Amino acid sequence: MNQKSLIERLSLNMESRVVFKKVKDRGFTLVELMITLAILAILMTVAVPNFGLFVQTGRMDTIQNRLVASLAQARSEAIRRGEDVTVAFTVSGGRVTQWLSTDEGGDSIRQESGSDANVSLTLSAAQNTVVFTRDGELSSASDVCFVVDDGDSATDVRYVQLNAVGRARAWDGETDDTVCGSGS
């Protein structure tokens, strides 16, 4: 055998080893797979309970935001139309189940559902209506407070305060420790 053919055979043999080694290193070993599954199981035990809390907090925020939007729309409609707009709250079992905004003629402006099965919305005022005058102010001189609560101490209570000039202020118990009536 000549030297050139020997070098070619050796180079082919080396290339096949390299190719074979690349094919062999693909995939996972059983140990790697078991470690990955163990890490995923640990992460899931931490993430799943927090996800439930995240969903419940989202429900409370949604009801709070819908209430603020409805009150702002009723106020702006009172100013735009130059007439009183009433927001009537349907209360059942101490919880607000829905609210409806109407103008002086009784025409509906907006209707929303209040509480879902897990979150309650309560109204601090003795009356079940809020009336915005044509100037956008409340017809009553006192503030009205709404409390959004899920009855779980793990989540903070949400508040919406409607002051005498008709502005709605929303906050949660985490960022402001005041109760309705003592906040600005």
C-alpha positions, 0 to 999 in steps of 0.5 A: 500500500502506498502512503497516499491510500493509507492517509485516505483510509485513515482520514475516512476512518477519522471522519466516520468516528466523528460522525458516529460520535455526533449521532451518539450524543443526541437525546437525553439520558434517563438521569437527565430526564429524571432530574428535569422532571423533578425540577419541573415538579418542584416549580409546579408546586410553587406556581399553582397556588400562586396562580389561583391567587393571581386569578382571584386578584384579577377578578377583584381588579376587573370588578373595581375597574368596571365600577370606576368606568361606569361611574365615570361614564355616568358622570360624563353623560350627566355633564354632556346631556345637561341632566341628572343621571342615576346609577341604581344598584341592585343589592341582594344579600348585602352584595351589589349584584348589578348596576344600571345607569339611566337618564332623567327620562329613564333611558338606559345608558349602561348596565353591568353585573356586580359580583361574581360567585367569589367576589362581593361588591358592597355599598356603604351608603344607605341608599341604593342609588347615586345621582350625578347632577348636570354639573357632574357632582353628586346630588348628596353631599356625602361621599359614597364608598364601595368595597370589593372583597373576596372574603380571603385574607390572602388578597387585599380589599379594593375600594372605590370612593366617590366624593361629593364632586363626583370623582371616583378614586380607586385603591387597594388595601396594599397601597393605602391603609385608609378606609373610605371616608378618611381618604382624600 
